[in-house]
Amino acid sequence: MNIHTRETLKINEKGHLEIGGADCVELAARFSTPLYVFDEAYIRAMMRVYRETIAREYGGNGCVLYASKAFSCMAMYGIARQEGLGVDVVSGGELYTARKAGFPAEKIYMHGNNKLQAELEEALDAGVACVVVDSALEADRLEALCAARGKVQRVLIRINPGVEAHTHHFVQTATPDSKFGFSVANGDAARISSHVLSLPHLELRGFHCHIGSQIFEKDSFVLAAEKCLAFIADLKASCGFVCEELNMGGGFGVWYAEEDRMIPPAGYAEYLSALIGAVKAGCAKYGLKQPYLLIEPGRSIVAEAGVTLYTVGAIREIPGLRKYVAVDGGMFENPRYCLYGSRYTAILANKANEPAAERVSIAGKCCESGDLIGADMPLAHAETGDILAVLTTGAYNYSMASNYNRNLIPPAVLVREGEAEYIIRPQTYEDLTRNDILPARLAK
Ligand code: LLP
């Protein structure tokens, strides 16, 4: 692997891995491990690539929404705000975090296939830009809540254009069998549109679609855009509705391991260009006004900006079978191998120039055999005490972490020009028991 093609990582003169100009071995010594590390410059570069592409190729008639489920914390909302992005939030908790970080409500889009009544109320009270409606129940609940408040809420409808993207089936979202979105093919999308148009307190602005995640084929995005515009044209013909906004979701793939494409930040402009090209072509074909265009990248903004640092502990070699290198993390801070069989690239940060001499399985410390960060990963000869860096862990790692086995969720630091600071402080044992209640009868 040639890490020099990744702008965020390099190997310094000590032979140590550096991220964003900070020596990973020093970070591990200063902040302890396990530790999530994020490179601010990379995150900002990715946000700018998308924003500038919309400005250049779509006359600025659109907005980049950071899909904050990828990594939601106050600092991320702060960066997104400074970079002029909007955000997509998918729960009351993400909305709360964004608002607490001072993120403007008028740039927040509220998602979710089963938003709770309380979450809809929170979204309305915050004054979010748009609610992305994903069920008839939700449309009716929202209408009632808006009527009671005497306000009109802008909404998009999530449609399912029926595009099969080449990715893990858990992260495909626009196949016929999906819990998300109204199917275009079976007429549900047209039916819910008429229903929402009949509701006096909802202002239908347009449509949203998200075909899945970790997708490299540009054609999947192009096809999704074509199908959305064909639907928009049909709807205009049948009921005269003019679509003002089109949100094409996220999903651009990132590099995790050998089999993935390695795309520098600037390369993502090509993906967005292809999408924009398809939107423009569709509008020209059907004689439609070009809608305000939204995209919702999450993973591609933050995944490659992150590494997780561990300390190597016990090493178990099972002759002829496998070598396990155990680290101080595991599925509680990175469940992606357990969930999806995800592949990663690992490097010994203190021996970053040493060639990957063997294949090992990196084991976590949780009480189950499946608790791996990865299986059969190429690695230099590891010894207890080495600092292991797993790359591309910025997206969907912290955000899916848990306190399984009452392990502490690691803190996160943000690196800028070689300087690191906490953006998520370390949990303590006290945090683990904060919400526990020991009834008196159980204390004696
Ligand atoms: N918009 C919507 C409506 C979404 O559901 C998602 C991701 C995104 C945008 C952002 O997609 P991205 O650019 O990050 O691909 N936990 C899984 C990924 C789940 C993706 C969920 N939705 C993983 O670790 O791979």
Residues whose N, C-alpha, C, O or C-beta is under 5 A from the ligand:
A	BS01	LLP	A67 A70 V171 H210 G212 S213 Q214 G249 G250 G251 F252 E296 P297 G298 R299 S300 Y396
